[in-house]
Amino acid sequence: MQGNQPLTNREKNMILMKSIMDYGMGTLWFSMGIFIIFVKNIKPDLQYQFDDPMMKIFGGICIIYGSFRIYRGYKKNYLRER
């Protein structure tokens, strides 16, 4: 795509598909991070498997990555000049 040409239907559909995928994957990653960090409150049976400082760090990274994917889906900046 060059300059300020309007988007074709194929490009619009591709942007919509990628945006929906980013929202969905972002929600999954964010939810997994919340689950790992707050597993003690959600399901006490799993407390001993996931109650480790490294798992808390991994949960924080999952939340950050999930937030990034949701933000990228919101911005829809997929077709840019190279």
C-alpha positions in Angstrom: 0.0 0.0 0.0 1.5 3.4 -1.0 0.6 6.8 0.2 -3.0 7.6 1.2 -4.8 5.0 -1.0 -8.0 3.7 0.5 -7.9 0.2 1.9 -9.2 -2.7 -0.2 -11.9 -5.1 1.2 -9.2 -7.8 1.6 -7.0 -5.4 3.7 -10.0 -4.4 5.8 -10.9 -8.0 6.5 -7.3 -8.8 7.4 -7.2 -5.9 9.9 -10.5 -7.0 11.4 -9.3 -10.7 11.7 -5.9 -9.7 13.3 -7.7 -7.3 15.7 -10.1 -10.0 16.9 -7.3 -12.4 17.3 -5.2 -9.9 19.3 -8.3 -9.2 21.6 -8.8 -12.9 22.1 -5.2 -13.9 22.7 -4.7 -10.8 24.9 -7.7 -11.8 27.0 -6.4 -15.4 27.4 -2.8 -14.3 28.4 -4.2 -11.6 30.8 -6.5 -14.2 32.4 -3.8 -16.7 32.7 -1.6 -14.2 34.5 -4.4 -13.2 36.9 -5.0 -16.9 37.6 -1.3 -17.6 38.3 -0.9 -14.7 40.6 -4.2 -15.1 42.5 -4.3 -19.0 42.5 -4.4 -19.0 46.3 -7.7 -17.1 46.3 -9.2 -18.9 43.3 -8.4 -22.5 43.9 -6.7 -23.3 47.2 -5.9 -26.9 46.0 -3.4 -25.7 43.5 -1.7 -23.3 45.9 1.4 -25.6 46.4 2.0 -26.1 42.7 1.8 -22.4 41.7 2.8 -20.5 44.9 6.4 -19.9 43.9 8.1 -16.5 43.3 9.0 -17.5 39.7 5.4 -18.3 39.0 4.4 -14.9 40.3 7.0 -13.3 38.0 5.7 -15.4 35.1 2.1 -14.3 35.9 3.2 -10.6 35.8 4.8 -11.2 32.5 1.6 -12.8 31.2 -0.4 -9.8 32.3 2.0 -7.4 30.6 2.0 -9.4 27.4 -1.8 -9.8 27.4 -2.2 -6.0 27.9 0.1 -5.4 25.0 -1.9 -7.7 22.8 -5.2 -6.0 23.7 -3.6 -2.6 23.1 -2.3 -3.8 19.7 -5.8 -5.0 18.8 -7.2 -1.6 19.8 -4.7 0.4 17.7 -5.0 -1.8 14.6 -1.7 -0.5 13.2 -1.0 -3.6 11.0 -0.4 -2.0 7.5 2.4 0.5 7.8 5.0 1.7 5.3 8.3 -0.2 5.3 
